Amino acid sequence: MTDSGRELDLVIYGATGFVGRLLADYLARTAPGGVRIGLAGRSPAKLEATRAGLGPGAADWPIVIADADDPVALAELASRTRVVATTVGPYAKYGTELVTAAVAAGTDYVDLTGEVLFVRASIDAHHEKAGANGVKIVHSCGYDSVPSDLGVHVLHRKVQEDGAGELTDTTLVASLSGGVSGGTIDSLRTQIDESKKDRALRRLAASPYSLSPDRTKEPDLGRQSDVAMVDGAEIAPQVRGWKAPFVMGSYNTRIVRRSNALQNWVYGRTFRYREVMSVGDSPLSRVYAAGVAAILGGLVVGLSVPPTRYVLDRILPAPGEGPSEKTQRNGYFAMDIYTTTTTGARYASRVAAQGDPGYRATAVLLGESALSLVLDRDRLPDEAGVLTPATALGDVLVERLRGAGVEISARRL
């Protein structure tokens, strides 16, 4: 169990980066008085400048100096706080030592990773020890994968309350507007590089159950395509138009499946889950969906081949870059999840919010995830270990996000 007598309640690691500054600003404006927050990174001057821009409420926030490849400094950081929230990615490069330090110190941890191989390595290295230490290591607490994970969580809750059976075929349809994340692109680069090193890693990354606690116990549901074009009529009668592959679907689906397995397959043993993206419902939607599929496929191939990667690296956003204030403000996301239960009933859930998904909205999602651990630790699920947002934070995070203006709902159709 985390130590409530520590100097700090929460440390933001990577506070000088683009998302780190947004997170610090969000917490400076919304965290209740008395929450002891620190700002951490490797540059004292940049940390001081970040703190100065947060207003008088953050004037006394301590600054903690720690480099991502300095285990001693990270161990000291982890020992000073109850919770650490890190925005420093790609996590396969910069996150491993901090997870190790958090587990050893008994410190709860949240991050923004969307990297399958990093999370798999974290599970293998730390799940048992974190569980024994009573520590919650909660990966993917931003746009990837809180809306997906909590959307299925509340969908299951509603079906359970109605006594309508278990979830079977379930599809998330994402609608969104916002900027392209340089951090997400860099994570994709890292994932490609890691997969190229080892054929076994490529197979692991491609498995729909790559994050399962025990893949041998997963149900055999046949081929599950996490990157596909889908006719809306296959999803639910009221869904119109063809849907494109969703860029983060291949990651989010694995988090949701891990949530199901960690809870002894409570969503159902025949729960099949996929994610797609809306491109409108016009007669040309199939053409648009095919175009998106081609672009995504071309991006992966382009980043895998040195000559095209050289060009793409000079075109795509760099790590630490982000959209304008206007783009952040005008962005939005809406995740609509449709399911059919074992009794034949149809249900849907929705998770939606204003603000650029990868930046402004993500700061809210990560901030409230961290505050759930700081302020509501005694109300959270009992589970410890390397967890998911739904299994670590569950209904408490749903409640906090609703209070922060995020729509989270479920209904029978």
N, C-alpha and C positions, 0 to 999 in steps of 0.2 A: 504494500500500500504506500502511496506517496506520502512524503513527510510534510505535514501542514506547518511545521516550525521553520521552514526554510526562509531564506532572505527574500526570495521573489516568488510570486505566484505564476508568472508567465514571462518567458523570454521569446522575443521575435528574432529568429536567426535569419540573417539576410535582409535586415531592415533597410539597407541602403539601395537594394534592387528595386525594380519597377513595381512588382507585386508586393514586395516587403514594405515599401513606403505606403502603398494603398492600405495594407493591413494595419500598419501602425496608425495611420490617419483614422481608419474606421474605429479602432479600439480607443484612440484618444478621445473620440467623440461619443462613444457609446458604452464603454466599459464602466460599470458602477464605481463610485468612489471607494477607495480602499483596496482595489485590485492592484497589486504591486507588479508593475510591468518593467522589463528591461529590454534594451535594444542591443543586438549582438551582430558582429561581423568582424572583418579583418582590418578595417580602416578607421582609426579613431576620428580623423577629421571628417570623413563622410558621415559617420554615425552622429557626430555632434551637429552637423549641418541638417541631417534628417530630424533630429530631436528639436532643433530650433524652429523648424517649419511646422511643428505639430501644435503649437500654441502653448499657453501657460499651463494647461492641465498635464502636459508631459515634461515640463521643465526639470523636474527632479527624477525623471526615469534614469536609472543607472545605465551606463554603457559597459558592455562586456566584450572584450577583444578575444576573438578565437578564429583561427583559420581552419578550413575544412579538412586539411591534411595534418592537423596538429592534435593527436589524440589526447595529450596532456591538457591542453587548453579546453578541448571539448568536454573532457571529463570534469574539469573544474566548473565549466558552464552548467553542465547537467546537474551537478551536485548543489548548485545555488538555487535552483528553481523547482517548482512542482510540475510545471508543464513547459515544454518547448514546442514552438510552432516554427517550422522551417520552410522557407520559400527558395532555398538554394538548390537548383538543379543544373544539369541533369543529375538525378539522384544516384545513378550508377557511378558517376564520377565523384560526387561531392556529398553523398548522403550516408554512406556506409558507416563511417566512424562515428557520426552523431547518433545513429540508432544504437550502435554498440555502447556508447557512453550513456545513453538514456536508460537502456536496460540494466546496465551495471549499477547505475545510481538510483534506480527505482523511480525514474522520472517519466511521467506520461508524455506522449509525443504525437504530433499531428504534422502532416505534410501535404503537398499538392501533386505527388508523383502520378504519372500515367505510364509508367515503365514496367511491363510485365516481368522482365527478368530481374529487375531490382527487387520487386516485391517478393518474387519467388525466393531469391537469395535471402531476403530478410526473414521470411517464414522459416526457411530451413535452418538459419543460423540462430534465430532468437525466439521463436514462438514458445518453446518449452520453458526457457529460462525466464522470459517475460511473464509467462503464466505463473510460474513459481514465485516470482517477485511481486505479483499483483500489479504489474505494469500494463497499461494499455498503449500499444503501438498502433496508431490509426493512420494508415496510408490513405491517400486519395480523398482529401477533405475539401476539394475545390469543385469547380464545375465537373471535373473528373474526380470522384464519381458520385458526389452527394445526391444530385437530382435523380440519377438512375437508381441508386441503392435505396434511398428513402422513398422514391416513387413506388418501387415494388414492395417495400416494407408496408406502406400505408394501404396499398392495394390488397395485400395479403390480410392485413388487419380487418379491413372492411368485409372481405369475403368470409373470414373467420367469424366475425360478429354476426353475420347473416346466416351462418350455418350452411353456406352454399358450396361446400366441398374444398378442393384444393385447386391451385393454379395449374393450367396446362399451357397451351400455346400463348405466349405473351410477347408483345412487340411494343417497343418504345419508338415514337415518332418525334424527332427533334425539329423544332423551329427556332431559328436564332438569327441575330444580327449583331455584328461586332467586329473588332479588329483581329488580325492574325497574330498569334502569340509566337514571339521569337523563342521563348522558352520551350513551347511545345515542339517547334521545329527542331530545336537542339536535342530534345529528348528523343525524337524520331531518329535523328542522326546517330545518337548513341546506341539506340536499340538495334539499328541496322548494323552498326559496327560490331556490337557484341554478338549478334546472330551469325555474322560472317566468320567468326573465329571458330565455331564449333557446330557441326551438324546436329548434335544432340540438343544444343540450345535452340536451333531453328525449329526442331520438332517440338520442343517444349513450348516455345512462344506461339506456335501454331495450334496447340491443343486447346480446345474449348474449356478444359478443366485444368489449365496450367497453374491456377492458384488454389486448387482444391486441397484440403487438408489430407486427403487420401484418395488419389485418383482411382485406385482399384475398387473403391466402394461406390463410385459414381454410377448412376444408371446408364445403360446403353440405349441412347435415344436416336441412334443413327447419326448421319451427318448433320452438323449444326453450322450453318453458314453465318458468320458474324459480319461479313462484308458482302452485301448483296443488294440488288435492285428488287423491289417488291411492289406488286400491284396493290393499291390501297384496299381493294375489295377483298383481298386475302386476309387483311388485318382485322377489319370489322366492317359491317354493312354501311356505316356512316362515313367511312374514310374514303376520300376521293383522290384520284390521281396516283401516278407511280411515285414511289419513294426511292431516293438515292442511298447509296452506302453512307453511313455516318462515320466521319473520320475517327472518332474515339470509340466507336462501337466494339471494335475488337478488344479494347481494354475494359470498358465498362461492363461488358457482358461477363467477363471473368470475375470481376469484383462481386457482381450480383450472384453469380453461381457459388462463389466462396461463402457469401452470406447464407445462402440456402444450406450448404453442406455444414457450416459451423453450427447451424441450428437444427442439425439432424434432419435435413431436407424438409423443413416445416412448410415451405411453399408447395411441395409436392414432389414425388419421385418421378412424375412425368412432366415436370416443369421444363419447358423449352423457351429460351429467351433470346431475343435478337434486338438490334437497334438500327433504325434507318433515319433518314433525314428528309424533311419535306422540301420539295422544289415547286410547290403550288399544285393546283388541281386542274390546270388548263389542258386542252387536248394535246399540248406539246410536252406534258410532264414526263412522258417516257423518254423523249429526246433529251430533255434537261437532265434527267436522272442518269442517262447513259453518259452524258458529258461530264457530270461530276465523277462518275465511276472511272472514266478515262483519265481525268485530271489526277485523282488520288492514286491510281495505279502508276501513272507516269511519274508522279512525285517520288514514290517509293523506289521505282526503278532508277530514276534520275539521281537520287541520293546514294544509290548503291554502286554507281559506275563513276570512276574518278573524273573523266572529262566533263560529264554533265553536272556532276556534283560541284566542280570548281565554278561553273557558271551559276548554278542555283545558290551557292553560298554567298554570292555577290548580289543576288536579287532578293532572296528571302529575308525576313526580319532577323536581326541578330539577337542573341540572348541579352536581356536587359532592356530591349526596346519595347515600346508599347504604343497603343493608339492614342490619338488626341483626346483631350478632355471632352470635346463634343461627341466623339465616337463612343467613348465610355458611357457618357450620360444617356445617349440615345439608343444604345444597344439594349438587347433583351434576350431572354430565352424562354421557351415553353416546351416542356417534355410531357407528352401525352402517352400514357401506357395503357394498352388494351389487352384484355385477357378473356379467355373462355375457361370456365371451371369444370371440374369433373362431373358436376351436375348439369352442365350445359348452359349455365347462366353466364351472361356477359357483364363485365365490369370495366371501368376505366379509372385511372388516377391522373392527376396533373401536378407538376411542379413547375412554377413559373416565377420569373422575377424581372424587374427592370434593371438595366445596367449591362454593359459589355460582359458576356459570360466569362471570358478568360481573365478578366481583370477586376472591374468594379464588383460584379456579382460574386466572383471568387473570393474577394476580400471579405465579404459578408459571410459566405459559407465557411471559410476557414476560421474567421474570427469567432463565429458562434460555436464552431466545433471546439475551439480552444477554451472558450468560456464555459462550455458544458463540463469540461474536465475541471476547470478551476472552481466554478460556483455550484455545480450540481453533482459532484462526484458520488455522493451518497445515494442519489436517485438513479444512477446509471445501471445498466445491466451488470450482473456480477462477473461476467467473463473478463479474463485478462489474457494477454498474449498479443500476437500480431493479428489484428482484427480489421474489420471493415467499418465504415460509418454506421451502418444499420446495426451491426452486432455490438459495437462498442458504445454507441451513443443513442441509437434508437429513438424512442418516443420523446426523450428529453431534447434532442436536437430538433426534432419536428416542431416541438412547442416553441423552442427558442427562435427558429427560423420564421415561423408564423408571426411571432412577435416583432421580428425585424422586417416584416413586409413581404416575405416570400409566400406565394400561394402554394399550399400543399393540401390536396383534397382527393377524395375517392368516392365513387358512386356506382350504383348499379345502372346499367343501360336498359 
